[in-house]
Amino acid sequence: MLHLTESDLRFVVETVITRRRDYDHIVQLLRDKEDLLEPMLEDPKLIERLVRDEEAFLQISPHLLFSVLLRRVRIELEKEAYVFEAAPRGKRIPIFEAPAVAELLSNKQIRDYLADMLSSFARINSGILYWKEGGAWHMRRFSDVDMEDMIELTRLADPEMRPRLHKRIADIALFLSGIFPDQAALFESRSRSTFSDKPTLKDYEKQGRRFYSLAARETVHAPWGTTLEALAENFTFARRALNALSDRYLKKQRIRYFRAPDL
């Protein structure tokens, strides 16, 4: 489901509809009508405005931004044969899987999930947790963009909270390997005995698949369970979709939108 604000709708209407000026009336007509909004989100004028005016990135909600970018990446990849894979020492390797990545992005539930997931990383939440274990009190600061923090939190959390945490761990793996693949790839060719605390792309793949599968089995909402299972099975394609999005549209903006992760 699209979660667009009033200002989002206004941005879309003013950008796409150029022959009318009754914008308030059009916004009213579009509210809660996804069938009318969908083709507008694929209008080339939206991406042209975002590329031309970098400040436009900050004028709209993250959900609208990523909804537009994911649709644009799908349209582009439908016409291409390969996507690029980040490799050590800044190299980029063509992988001939563009059609499969585009097919994944044609699934509306997955596309909407990815837009929601990316939006959730625009703002990082952290806090300090105190707990008693082994007869002693412990303190630790947790961040919801740190995979190790979230894995530790699942050990301490009540059982009913674990499905949400499992989903978040998988989201972190997909987000970091998707939006910041170049940083994760730095450690691909290094000794894991020396750099055991630095996850590689393969590590993120393994953890992402594992925790999306766990979350899919635990969720009580059938549609989301199906989506999570699809992401577990197609984690690589989802990661490469975000790689393409990051490489083509976010490289100059990703540090403004997301805090640079300490991979």
N, C-alpha and C positions, 0 to 999 in steps of 0.2 A: 504493500500500500504506500502511496505517496504521502509524505508528511510535509506539505509546503505551507509556508507562512503567507500572510497577506502581501507582504513585500515581495516574496518570491513570485507570487502570481502576477503582481504588478510588473515585475522585471520581465517575466516571460511575455506578457501581453504587449508591453511597450516595445520589446525587441522584435517580436515576431509579426505583430499586426501593425503595419505601417500606413495603411490607407484609411484608418479610422482613428478618432480621438476620444471616443466615449469609453475610456479605459475602465472607469468604475463599473459601468454596466457590464462590460465583457468579463471583468473579474468576478462579478456576481454570478454570471452565467456559468463560469468555469468551476466554481467552488464545488468540490466533491464529485466532479465529473471526470474521472480518469480517462474515459474513452475519448473525450475531447482534448484532454491535456497531452496524451501520449504522442500524437503526431507533432504537436507543437514542441515537445522536448527534443525531437529529432531534427527540428528546423535548423539548417546551416547558419542562419543569422545569429542563433544563440552562441554557438561555439566561436563564430567570427568576432562577436562582441567580447567574449571572454579572453580570446587571444589578443585582440587589439588593445583592450583596456585591462591591464593587470589588476587595477584597483577594483574591477567588477567582481573579482574573486571574493573580495571581502564585503561586498554589498549584499550578497545573497547567503542563504543558509547553507551549511555544508551538505545537507541532504540534496538540495537542488543542484548544487555544483556537481556532486558525484553522480547524481542521476543523469545529468546531461553528458558528463564525460564518459560514463560507462556505455551509454547509447552510442556516442560518437565513436568510441573504440570498436564497438561491435560492427558498425557500418564500415569502418575502415578495414577491419580484418577480414570481412566478407569478400573484399576485393584483392586480398593479399595471400601469399603462399606461406610466409614464415613470420615468426616473431623472434626477437633477440633475447638471448639468455646471457645474464651477467656472468663473467668469468674472472678468475684472478688476474691481477695486474691491469685492471681496467679494460680487459678485452670483452668483446661482445660476440657471441656465437649465434648464427641464424639457426633456428629450430623450425622445421617445416610442419608446424601445427596450428597455423593461423585459423584454418577452417574449423578445427575442433574448439579452439578458444572462442571464436565467434558464435559457434553453436551453443556453448555454455551460456554466453551472455544473452542469447535470444530467449532464455528461460526467464520470464518476468519475476518469479519468486526469488530466484538466485540473484538476479540483477538488483532487485529491491533490497534483498538482504545485504548485498555488498555495499550498497549506498548507505544503509543504516550503520553497518559495521565501520566503514571509513569515517562516517560522521562522529562515531563514538570516540574516535581518537583525536578529534580536533581539540578536545579538552581532557587533560589528564587529571585523574583523581588520586589522591594519596592520603595516607593517614597513619597514625601510630596505634599499634595493637599491643595490649598487655595481656598475658595469660600465665597461668600457673601450671607447671609441668615438672614432674620429678621432685616435688617438694620445694621448687624454687620459682620465683617470678621471672618472666622473660619479657623483653620489649623489642619490637621490630617495626620499622617503618615499611609500609606496603605501598606499592604503586600499581595501578591497574593497567600499566603498559609494560610491566616487568613479568616475564613468563615464570621465572623462578619464584617471585613473590606470590604469584597466583597459585602455583603448584603447592607451595608451603601452606597457603591459606586453606586449600582444600583439605589438608590434613587436620587443621584446627577447626574448620567450620562444621556447623550442624549438617546432618545428611541432606536436609531439604534445600540447603544452599548450594550443594555441590554441582547439580546440573548447570546452574548459571555460571559457576566458576569454570567448569569444564569447557563450556562454550567460549568463555572469555579467553582461556588459555589458547584454544584453537584460533580464535580471532587474532590474538597477538602474533601467533606464528605466521598467519596469512598476511597480516598487515606489515610486519617487519620484513618478511621475505618478498612481499609484493611491492611495497612502496620504497624500501631501502635495500634492494637486492645487491647493489654495488658494495655496500658495507659488509653484508653477510658473506659475499663472495671473496672478500679479502682473506678469509680464513680457510677456504677450500683446499689450498695446496700446502697448508702448514701442518706441522705435527700436532696431532690431538693430544699427545702426552705433554707437550709444552703449552698448548693453548686450549686446554680442556674446558676452560670456562667460556670460550667464545663459540657460540653456536654457528654452524655452517648452514648453507641452504638445505642440505640433506637432513640436518637435525630438525630444522623447522618443518620440513615435509613430514618427517616421522611423527613429530609431536602434533602437528596440525591434523593429520589423518587420525591419529589415536584419539585425540580429545573431541574432534567432531563426531567420531563414531560413538564415543561414550555419551556425549550430549544428545545425540540422536536417539539412543536407546532409552535415555532417561526422560526426555521431554514428553509432556502430556498433551501438547498441541500437535495434532497430526500433520498439518501443513508444514510447520517448522521442522518437525522430525524428518520429513521427506527431504527438505532443503538441506538440513545438516548432514544427512546421509549422503546426499549428492555431492556436497562439498568434501566429505571424507573420501569419496571415491574419485573425485575429480580435482583434488587439491592442486595438482601441478598445473592444470589448465586455468584454475582460478588465480593462482599465483602469477601465471604468465599474462593473464588479462590485466592484473594490477601493475605488472612490470611495464606493459605497453602504455597504460594510463600514466604512470609516473614518468616514464621516459619522454612521452610526447607532450604532456600538458602540465606536469607538476614540478619538474626539476628546479625551476626558478622560484617556485612558490611553496615547496613542501616544508622548508624550514620555517616559513611564516605561518603555515597552517598547522604543522605538527612539530613538537619538540624533537630535536635530533636524538635518536635513540643511542644509548651506549651499548652497542652490539658487542 
